[in-house]
Amino acid sequence: MQSAVFQAPWSRQLKLITALSTALLLAIPLILTLKTPESPSPLYSIAIALPLAILLFCALFAIRGYTLRDNTLLILRPGWKTAIPLDGLTEAQASPSAMQGSVRIFGNGGLFGYIGLFQNKTLGRYRAFATNHDTAVVLRFRTKTLVITPDRPEQMAEVLRQCR
């Protein structure tokens, strides 16, 4: 299989959640810094640093795109990649409604992406590397289900089906 590259466009909802969350996570340390008492406690210093650490941590896990290469799906991140072998892939289907009704079990629900472990009635438990629910592609393996959101979902699903 030759290499295929797909972008991960952000939905308007993700842009809004990320902008509001970023503003809040920057405002908290700013306000606390402006109101710092003469001898702040260690907890006060943690309260200043923690929102910035959360923002940085989540930014490091943002989804920039997807690459298919050598029977492996690469999730492109800022400065690194998550590799998912496609061995055992049984189905790849574009499904714009795949993430509807999902509950986040563990992960990020909207700061730079929808990333982590989710569950809904249709898919059961699944892992998401998503930036736009409307472009969802469901990858079913023998033992797991993944959801990704490339810019061209039908084309991505077709390329993935060729990997089976």
VOVEX-254352 format. One line per field, with one value per atom (N, C-alpha, C, CB): z, y, x. Coordinates in nm, 2 decimals, padded with zeros to 4 digits, m for minus. Glycine has a CB too. Example, Ala and Ser with C-alpha at 12.3 -4.5 7.8 and 13.67 -1.06 7.14 Angstrom:
2
Z: c(00.78/00.78/00.78/00.90/00.71/00.71/00.79/00.57)
Y: c(m00.57/m00.45/m00.33/m00.45/m00.22/m00.11/00.00/m00.06)
X: c(01.32/01.23/01.32/01.13/01.28/01.37/01.29/01.41)
//
This chain:
164
Z: c(00.00/00.00/00.00/00.12/m00.08/m00.08/00.02/m00.22/00.06/00.16/00.12/00.20/00.22/00.20/00.32/00.18/00.29/00.40/00.40/00.38/00.52/00.54/00.65/00.57/00.63/00.73/00.84/00.66/00.95/01.06/01.08/01.18/01.00/01.02/01.15/00.90/01.21/01.34/01.31/01.43/01.38/01.37/01.44/01.43/01.41/01.47/01.62/01.41/01.66/01.81/01.87/01.83/01.81/01.87/01.88/01.79/01.78/01.78/01.90/01.65/01.92/02.03/02.16/02.01/02.18/02.31/02.34/02.31/02.24/02.26/02.29/02.14/02.22/02.25/02.39/02.14/02.43/02.56/02.67/02.57/02.65/02.75/02.76/02.72/02.65/02.65/02.72/02.51/02.70/02.76/02.91/02.71/02.96/03.10/03.16/03.12/03.09/03.15/03.15/03.07/03.07/03.07/03.17/02.94/03.19/03.28/03.43/03.26/03.46/03.60/03.65/03.62/03.59/03.64/03.63/03.56/03.53/03.52/03.64/03.39/03.67/03.79/03.92/03.79/03.93/04.06/04.07/04.06/03.96/03.97/04.01/03.83/03.95/03.99/04.13/03.90/04.19/04.33/04.43/04.34/04.39/04.47/04.61/04.40/04.72/04.85/04.87/04.96/04.98/05.00/05.02/05.12/05.09/05.10/05.07/05.25/04.94/04.89/04.94/04.74/04.96/05.00/04.87/05.06/04.89/04.78/04.70/04.83/04.76/04.69/04.60/04.79/04.64/04.55/04.43/04.63/04.44/04.32/04.23/04.37/04.29/04.21/04.13/04.30/04.20/04.13/04.02/04.24/04.02/03.91/03.79/03.96/03.83/03.73/03.66/03.79/03.74/03.69/03.57/03.80/03.56/03.43/03.31/03.45/03.33/03.21/03.18/03.25/03.28/03.25/03.18/03.38/03.22/03.15/03.00/03.22/02.98/02.84/02.76/02.84/02.81/02.73/02.71/02.81/02.81/02.80/02.69/02.93/02.69/02.59/02.45/02.63/02.44/02.31/02.25/02.32/02.33/02.28/02.22/02.40/02.26/02.21/02.10/02.33/02.06/01.95/01.82/01.91/01.75/01.62/01.51/01.60/01.43/01.32/01.19/01.31/01.18/01.06/01.08/00.95/00.97/00.96/00.84/00.97/00.86/00.74/00.75/00.75/00.63/00.61/00.54/00.53/00.61/00.55/00.60/00.59/00.51/00.55/00.64/00.61/00.61/00.69/00.83/00.69/00.85/00.98/00.96/01.04/01.05/01.06/01.16/01.11/01.11/01.19/01.23/01.12/01.36/01.40/01.42/01.54/01.35/01.35/01.47/01.22/01.55/01.67/01.65/01.80/01.74/01.73/01.77/01.82/01.67/01.70/01.72/01.82/01.71/01.72/01.66/01.87/01.66/01.59/01.68/01.45/01.67/01.74/01.63/01.82/01.64/01.53/01.57/01.51/01.48/01.50/01.39/01.51/01.42/01.32/01.27/01.37/01.14/01.08/01.07/00.95/01.13/01.13/01.21/01.20/01.15/01.22/01.19/01.37/01.10/01.07/00.99/00.98/01.04/00.98/00.90/01.08/00.94/00.87/00.88/00.94/00.78/00.78/00.71/00.71/00.79/00.74/00.77/00.79/00.67/00.70/00.77/00.57/00.88/00.96/01.03/01.06/00.97/01.04/01.17/00.95/01.20/01.33/01.43/01.30/01.40/01.48/01.63/01.43/01.65/01.79/01.86/01.79/01.80/01.87/01.99/01.77/02.09/02.22/02.30/02.19/02.26/02.33/02.47/02.25/02.56/02.69/02.70/02.80/02.75/02.76/02.89/02.77/02.87/02.99/03.04/02.94/02.95/02.99/02.87/03.04/02.90/02.79/02.78/02.66/02.67/02.64/02.56/02.57/02.62/02.55/02.48/02.65/02.43/02.35/02.35/02.39/02.43/02.43/02.33/02.57/02.21/02.10/02.04/02.15/02.07/02.01/02.11/01.96/02.05/02.13/02.12/02.07/02.23/02.23/02.35/02.22/02.33/02.45/02.43/02.57/02.54/02.55/02.57/02.66/02.47/02.47/02.46/02.36/02.48/02.47/02.42/02.60/02.34/02.30/02.27/02.19/02.24/02.22/02.08/02.22/01.99/01.85/01.85/01.75/01.90/01.88/02.00/01.86/02.12/02.24/02.29/02.22/02.34/02.39/02.27/02.51/02.25/02.14/02.18/02.02/02.10/02.12/02.01/02.12/02.04/01.94/01.93/01.98/01.81/01.77/01.68/01.70/01.73/01.65/01.67/01.69/01.56/01.56/01.51/01.49/01.44/01.38/01.37/01.24/01.45/01.45/01.32/01.55/01.23/01.11/01.00/01.05/01.03/00.93/00.99/00.88/01.08/01.14/01.05/01.26/01.07/01.01/01.12/00.91/01.12/01.22/01.17/01.26/01.25/01.22/01.32/01.22/01.27/01.36/01.34/01.33/01.45/01.46/01.53/01.53/01.54/01.61/01.75/01.59/01.81/01.96/02.00/02.02/01.90/01.94/01.83/01.98/01.86/01.77/01.78/01.79/01.67/01.67/01.59/01.61/01.62/01.54/01.51/01.61/01.38/01.34/01.26/01.26/01.23/01.16/01.05/01.26/00.94/00.84/00.75/00.75/00.68/00.59/00.48/00.54/00.43/00.32/00.38/00.20/00.45/00.52/00.43/00.61/00.32/00.23/00.16/00.12/00.12/00.06/00.16/00.01/00.29/00.39/00.42/00.52/00.42/00.45/00.33/00.46/00.21/00.09/00.10/m00.04/00.13/00.14/00.25/00.17/00.36/00.48/00.44/00.60/00.36/00.32/00.24/00.25/00.16/00.08/00.17/m00.02/00.29/00.38/00.44/00.49/00.44/00.50/00.44/00.51)
Y: c(m00.12/00.00/00.12/00.00/00.22/00.34/00.44/00.41/00.54/00.63/00.72/00.72/00.74/00.83/00.93/00.75/01.06/01.16/01.23/01.26/01.24/01.31/01.41/01.20/01.52/01.63/01.60/01.77/01.67/01.65/01.79/01.59/01.83/01.96/01.97/02.00/02.09/02.11/02.15/02.21/02.10/02.15/02.28/02.04/02.35/02.48/02.46/02.55/02.35/02.32/02.30/02.19/02.23/02.21/02.34/02.11/02.42/02.56/02.64/02.63/02.64/02.71/02.66/02.71/02.53/02.47/02.50/02.31/02.48/02.50/02.65/02.46/02.74/02.89/02.92/02.97/02.88/02.92/02.85/02.87/02.72/02.65/02.72/02.51/02.75/02.82/02.95/02.84/03.03/03.16/03.14/03.23/03.04/03.02/02.97/02.91/02.88/02.82/02.93/02.70/03.03/03.14/03.25/03.20/03.26/03.37/03.33/03.39/03.21/03.17/03.20/03.01/03.16/03.20/03.35/03.12/03.41/03.56/03.63/03.61/03.59/03.66/03.62/03.61/03.49/03.46/03.53/03.30/03.55/03.62/03.76/03.61/03.82/03.96/03.98/04.02/03.88/03.88/03.80/03.83/03.77/03.69/03.76/03.67/03.68/03.74/03.75/03.65/03.82/03.85/03.72/03.93/03.63/03.50/03.38/03.48/03.35/03.25/03.11/03.26/03.03/02.89/02.81/02.83/02.69/02.61/02.57/02.48/02.56/02.53/02.64/02.51/02.77/02.88/02.88/03.01/02.84/02.83/02.71/02.80/02.61/02.50/02.54/02.37/02.62/02.67/02.76/02.75/02.83/02.91/02.82/03.01/02.72/02.64/02.53/02.57/02.48/02.37/02.40/02.33/02.51/02.54/02.55/02.67/02.60/02.61/02.47/02.70/02.39/02.25/02.17/02.18/02.19/02.12/02.17/02.15/02.29/02.35/02.29/02.50/02.29/02.24/02.09/02.27/02.01/01.87/01.84/01.81/01.90/01.88/01.92/01.95/02.03/02.07/01.97/02.21/01.90/01.80/01.68/01.75/01.66/01.54/01.58/01.48/01.70/01.74/01.66/01.89/01.64/01.56/01.66/01.48/01.64/01.72/01.66/01.76/01.53/01.46/01.31/01.51/01.24/01.09/01.05/01.02/00.95/00.90/00.75/00.94/00.69/00.55/00.51/00.50/00.42/00.38/00.24/00.48/00.15/00.02/m00.05/00.03/m00.05/m00.12/m00.07/m00.27/00.06/00.12/00.26/00.14/00.29/00.42/00.50/00.41/00.62/00.71/00.83/00.75/00.85/00.97/01.08/00.94/01.18/01.29/01.38/01.36/01.40/01.49/01.60/01.41/01.70/01.80/01.74/01.93/01.71/01.66/01.51/01.73/01.44/01.29/01.23/01.25/01.09/01.02/00.90/00.96/00.87/00.74/00.64/00.77/00.53/00.42/00.32/00.36/00.29/00.19/00.08/00.25/m00.03/m00.14/m00.17/m00.26/m00.20/m00.23/m00.38/m00.16/m00.46/m00.60/m00.63/m00.68/m00.71/m00.75/m00.65/m00.75/m00.56/m00.46/m00.54/m00.35/m00.54/m00.61/m00.52/m00.69/m00.40/m00.31/m00.16/m00.32/m00.08/00.06/00.13/00.10/00.21/00.27/00.42/00.19/00.50/00.65/00.65/00.73/00.72/00.72/00.85/00.60/00.96/01.09/01.09/01.18/00.99/00.99/00.89/00.95/00.84/00.74/00.78/00.70/00.91/00.95/01.01/01.06/01.01/01.06/00.98/01.07/01.05/00.99/00.93/00.88/00.97/00.91/00.97/00.93/00.89/00.93/00.91/00.85/01.01/01.00/00.92/01.14/00.81/00.73/00.78/00.58/00.81/00.86/00.93/00.75/01.06/01.13/01.27/01.06/01.33/01.47/01.49/01.54/01.57/01.59/01.72/01.58/01.78/01.90/02.00/01.96/01.99/02.08/02.03/02.10/02.08/02.04/01.91/02.03/01.85/01.73/01.65/01.64/01.54/01.45/01.32/01.42/01.30/01.20/01.11/01.26/00.98/00.89/00.78/00.97/00.73/00.62/00.67/00.52/00.63/00.68/00.55/00.78/00.58/00.47/00.52/00.39/00.45/00.48/00.35/00.58/00.36/00.24/00.17/00.27/00.25/00.20/00.13/00.31/00.19/00.13/00.05/00.24/00.07/00.02/00.10/m00.13/00.04/00.11/00.13/00.03/00.25/00.27/00.38/00.32/00.39/00.49/00.59/00.42/00.72/00.82/00.91/00.91/00.94/01.04/01.14/00.97/01.22/01.30/01.45/01.25/01.52/01.66/01.72/01.72/01.63/01.68/01.56/01.74/01.55/01.44/01.41/01.46/01.51/01.49/01.41/01.62/01.40/01.33/01.19/01.41/01.13/01.01/00.89/00.98/00.82/00.69/00.59/00.69/00.48/00.38/00.27/00.33/00.23/00.12/00.01/00.16/m00.10/m00.22/m00.32/m00.28/m00.36/m00.47/m00.58/m00.42/m00.70/m00.81/m00.78/m00.93/m00.70/m00.68/m00.53/m00.73/m00.44/m00.30/m00.23/m00.24/m00.11/m00.01/00.12/00.00/00.18/00.32/00.41/00.32/00.54/00.64/00.75/00.70/00.78/00.89/00.99/00.84/01.11/01.21/01.28/01.31/01.21/01.27/01.37/01.17/01.45/01.55/01.49/01.65/01.37/01.30/01.16/01.29/01.15/01.02/00.91/01.04/00.93/00.82/00.77/00.87/00.86/00.81/00.74/00.94/00.79/00.72/00.58/00.80/00.57/00.44/00.34/00.45/00.39/00.31/00.26/00.38/00.35/00.31/00.21/00.44/00.23/00.14/00.00/00.19/00.00/m00.13/m00.21/m00.11/m00.14/m00.21/m00.27/m00.11/m00.22/m00.27/m00.40/m00.17/m00.44/m00.56/m00.68/m00.57)
X: c(00.08/00.00/00.09/m00.10/00.05/00.13/00.08/00.12/00.15/00.11/00.00/00.24/m00.09/m00.21/m00.21/m00.34/m00.23/m00.23/m00.37/m00.12/m00.43/m00.55/m00.54/m00.67/m00.61/m00.61/m00.71/m00.64/m00.71/m00.80/m00.87/m00.73/m00.96/m01.02/m01.10/m01.11/m01.10/m01.17/m01.31/m01.10/m01.41/m01.55/m01.56/m01.64/m01.67/m01.69/m01.71/m01.82/m01.77/m01.79/m01.65/m01.87/m01.56/m01.43/m01.35/m01.35/m01.36/m01.29/m01.35/m01.32/m01.48/m01.54/m01.50/m01.69/m01.51/m01.47/m01.32/m01.49/m01.24/m01.09/m01.07/m01.01/m01.13/m01.11/m01.15/m01.18/m01.27/m01.32/m01.24/m01.47/m01.21/m01.12/m00.99/m01.11/m00.93/m00.79/m00.80/m00.74/m00.90/m00.92/m00.93/m01.05/m01.01/m01.03/m00.89/m01.14/m00.83/m00.70/m00.59/m00.66/m00.60/m00.50/m00.54/m00.48/m00.67/m00.72/m00.70/m00.87/m00.71/m00.70/m00.56/m00.72/m00.45/m00.32/m00.29/m00.21/m00.35/m00.33/m00.39/m00.39/m00.51/m00.58/m00.51/m00.73/m00.48/m00.41/m00.27/m00.39/m00.20/m00.07/m00.09/00.00/m00.20/m00.22/m00.27/m00.33/m00.32/m00.37/m00.28/m00.51/m00.16/m00.07/m00.05/00.06/m00.07/m00.04/00.11/m00.11/00.15/00.29/00.37/00.30/00.31/00.38/00.28/00.43/00.28/00.18/00.22/00.17/00.12/00.14/00.18/00.02/00.24/00.27/00.15/00.34/00.04/m00.09/m00.13/m00.20/m00.10/m00.13/m00.04/m00.10/00.08/00.17/00.13/00.32/00.08/00.02/m00.10/m00.01/m00.18/m00.31/m00.27/m00.39/m00.16/m00.12/m00.06/m00.01/00.02/00.08/m00.01/00.20/m00.10/m00.18/m00.26/m00.27/m00.33/m00.41/m00.31/m00.48/m00.20/m00.10/m00.05/00.02/m00.03/00.02/m00.09/00.05/m00.22/m00.33/m00.33/m00.46/m00.32/m00.33/m00.22/m00.32/m00.10/00.02/00.00/00.15/m00.04/m00.05/m00.15/m00.10/m00.27/m00.37/m00.32/m00.50/m00.25/m00.20/m00.11/m00.13/m00.03/00.07/00.00/00.15/m00.13/m00.20/m00.30/m00.28/m00.30/m00.39/m00.37/m00.37/m00.48/m00.47/m00.45/m00.60/m00.34/m00.31/m00.35/m00.16/m00.36/m00.40/m00.37/m00.32/m00.39/m00.38/m00.30/m00.52/m00.21/m00.14/m00.15/00.01/m00.17/m00.18/m00.05/m00.30/00.03/00.16/00.20/00.27/00.23/00.28/00.18/00.41/00.05/m00.05/m00.06/m00.02/m00.03/m00.03/m00.10/00.11/m00.19/m00.25/m00.17/m00.40/m00.12/m00.04/m00.13/00.09/m00.15/m00.22/m00.12/m00.31/m00.12/m00.02/m00.05/m00.02/00.05/00.04/00.14/00.06/00.14/00.25/00.38/00.21/00.47/00.60/00.61/00.65/00.50/00.51/00.39/00.52/00.39/00.28/00.24/00.33/00.11/00.06/00.04/m00.07/00.11/00.10/m00.01/00.24/m00.10/m00.20/m00.19/m00.34/m00.14/m00.13/m00.27/m00.06/m00.28/m00.41/m00.44/m00.43/m00.35/m00.37/m00.50/m00.25/m00.58/m00.71/m00.82/m00.69/m00.80/m00.91/m01.02/m00.86/m01.14/m01.25/m01.35/m01.32/m01.35/m01.45/m01.40/m01.59/m01.42/m01.40/m01.51/m01.26/m01.58/m01.71/m01.72/m01.83/m01.74/m01.77/m01.91/m01.76/m01.92/m02.04/m02.05/m02.05/m02.11/m02.12/m02.19/m02.19/m02.27/m02.35/m02.28/m02.49/m02.17/m02.11/m02.09/m01.97/m02.05/m02.02/m02.14/m01.91/m02.26/m02.38/m02.41/m02.50/m02.45/m02.49/m02.37/m02.59/m02.25/m02.14/m02.11/m02.01/m02.06/m02.02/m01.87/m02.10/m01.80/m01.65/m01.63/m01.58/m01.55/m01.51/m01.38/m01.50/m01.28/m01.15/m01.09/m01.06/m01.05/m00.99/m01.03/m01.02/m01.01/m01.03/m01.16/m00.91/m01.25/m01.38/m01.39/m01.49/m01.28/m01.30/m01.19/m01.42/m01.09/m00.97/m00.87/m00.91/m00.87/m00.78/m00.82/m00.64/m00.94/m00.98/m01.07/m00.87/m01.13/m01.21/m01.12/m01.36/m01.05/m00.94/m00.95/m00.80/m00.96/m00.97/m01.07/m01.00/m01.12/m01.21/m01.35/m01.17/m01.44/m01.58/m01.67/m01.61/m01.80/m01.89/m02.03/m01.91/m02.10/m02.24/m02.31/m02.24/m02.44/m02.52/m02.48/m02.67/m02.45/m02.42/m02.29/m02.42/m02.18/m02.05/m02.00/m01.95/m02.07/m02.01/m01.90/m01.97/m01.80/m01.68/m01.58/m01.61/m01.53/m01.44/m01.34/m01.52/m01.23/m01.13/m01.14/m00.98/m01.14/m01.15/m01.03/m01.27/m01.00/m00.89/m00.96/m00.76/m01.05/m01.14/m01.13/m01.28/m01.17/m01.17/m01.30/m01.05/m01.38/m01.51/m01.60/m01.48/m01.70/m01.79/m01.85/m01.91/m01.88/m01.94/m01.86/m01.98/m01.73/m01.65/m01.60/m01.53/m01.67/m01.63/m01.61/m01.72/m01.51/m01.48/m01.46/m01.36/m01.54/m01.54/m01.45/m01.68/m01.35/m01.26/m01.29/m01.11/m01.34/m01.36/m01.26/m01.51/m01.20/m01.10/m01.17/m00.97/m01.10/m01.15/m01.18/m01.06/m01.09/m01.09/m01.11/m00.97/m01.13/m01.15/m01.21/m01.01/m01.26/m01.32/m01.26/m01.48/m01.22/m01.16/m01.25/m01.02/m01.25/m01.31/m01.21/m01.44/m01.20/m01.11/m01.20/m00.99/m01.15/m01.23/m01.15/m01.29/m01.11/m01.04/m01.12/m00.98/m01.05/m01.12/m01.20/m01.02/m01.16/m01.23/m01.27/m01.14/m01.38/m01.41/m01.44/m01.53/m01.51/m01.54/m01.41/m01.64/m01.32/m01.20/m01.11/m01.12/m01.11/m01.03/m01.08/m01.03/m01.22/m01.28/m01.24/m01.43/m01.24/m01.21/m01.07/m01.24/m00.98/m00.83/m00.81/m00.75/m00.88/m00.87/m00.92/m00.94/m01.04/m01.09/m00.99/m01.22/m00.91/m00.81/m00.70/m00.75/m00.68/m00.58/m00.62/m00.55/m00.75/m00.79/m00.74/m00.94)
//
